[in-house]
Amino acid sequence: MKSNPWLRASFSALTLSVEASSVIALRMMKLVAGGKAAEREARRMVNEKIKANLNLGVKAMTGKLGSTPQSVIEKTSKHYNRKVRANKRRLSSGQ
């Protein structure tokens, strides 16, 4: 995979999509349950998405995503994957 940057980038995007799907399912279960916990989760979700997107924009404007399309895909996927994994751990533990 090291010799093919497009394969690496595709794998990064695929990994992100699989992880994100599981977080969506966990979040939906929490939201469907309703109550204060669901309200907190909805607010948290929106705030996290805004912050993650703004941070990615800063990285893009400062050149921290690299100079090739493959690098941008990989670093963008890595940026979001950190957030997704943290949410998966938190939601799986029932917090």
N, C-alpha and C positions, 0 to 999 in steps of 0.2 A: 504494500500500500504506500510505502514511502516514495516509491518512484512515480506514482501516479497521483498528482495533486487533486485531480477531479474526483478520483475514487475516495480519497481521504475526506474531501469536502462533503461528498455525498454521504459518507458514513457518519460524519458529524451531524449532518442535518437529519439523517434517519434516526440516530440515537436520540436526538432532541425530540423528535416527533413521538417516539415510543414513550419516552419519559413523560412528556407533556400529556399524552393521552391518559396515563395512569393518574396524574395529578388532577386532570379534569374530572375523572370518575370519582376520586376521593373528595374533591370539592363539591361535586354535585350531591353526593350523599349527605354532606354536612349542610348544604343549603336546603335540600329537600326536608331535612329534619326540622328546619325553622327555628324560631326563638332567637334569643340574644346571641348565641354562638354563631348562628347563620348570619346575623347582621354584622357581627364583628368580622367574620370571614369574608363577606362581600366587600366591606370597606377595605379590609386588608388587601384583598385581591386587586381591587382597582388602584389603590395607592402603590402597591408593588409594581404593577404593570406600568404606571406612569413613571415611577422612579427608574425602573429598568430601561424603559425606552429613552428617557432623557439621558441617562448615563451612556447608553449606546450611541446616542447622537453626539455626545461630547467625544467619545472615542473615535467616531468617524471623522469629526471635524479636526481632531488633533493628529490624525494619521495613525492611531494606535490599532487600527484594524488591518493594516498592511496595505500593499500597493497592487496586489493581484486579486482578481475576482475570487480565486480559490481561498486566499488568505482571509478575505472579508467574510466568506461563508463560514470558514472554520472558526474564526475568532468571534463572529456573531453567535454561532451555535454554542461555543464554549461560554460566552457571556450569559446567555439565557439558560444554559444547562445547569450552571451553578445555582441559579435561582430556583429552577424547577426541582433539582435534587433536594435542596433545602426544604422546599414545600412538601415534597414527597415524604421526607423523613418526619417532618412536623405533623403532617396529616395522618400518617401511618401510626404514629405514636398516640394519636387521639387528643392532641393538644388543641 
